[in-house]
């Protein structure tokens, strides 16, 4: 992710320190919190409380339990999920 301040010159941008933290399964950008659910590890981040859930790689999880644990504003199904599984999960919404 890139953030750009149009008021800074290229030299000024190069001088600003950038710290990147790699955190498995979740990302934070401003007030948006994304949790990537690809396996049962998604249940371990109870305190995170994501605004968005991204389901990928046809996770073998209890979707209803996941929705009870987190109250996301949006649920996103990645294109790599099995179509029958997405249909099954959408019915539970």
C-alpha positions, 0 to 999 in steps of 0.5 A: 500500500502506498500513501502519497502526500502531493505536497512533498517532493520526491527527495523529501519522500525518500528521507521519510522513514517507513516501517512495515510490519507483516502480520499474518491474516489481518491488515489495518488501513485507517479505520478499516480492519481486514481479516483473511480467513483461510483456515481455522486460525481465523478464530484466534484473533477475537480481540481484532474485531474486523470491519471486513472478512475475506474468505479465501481458499475454500476454508473449512470453517464454521461460517455461522460461528465466524459471523457470531464471533466477529460482526463485520460490515462486509464479507468478501468471497475471493474468486478462488473459493469453490462456487458451491461453498460460497453459495452455501455460506451466502445462504447463511448470511 
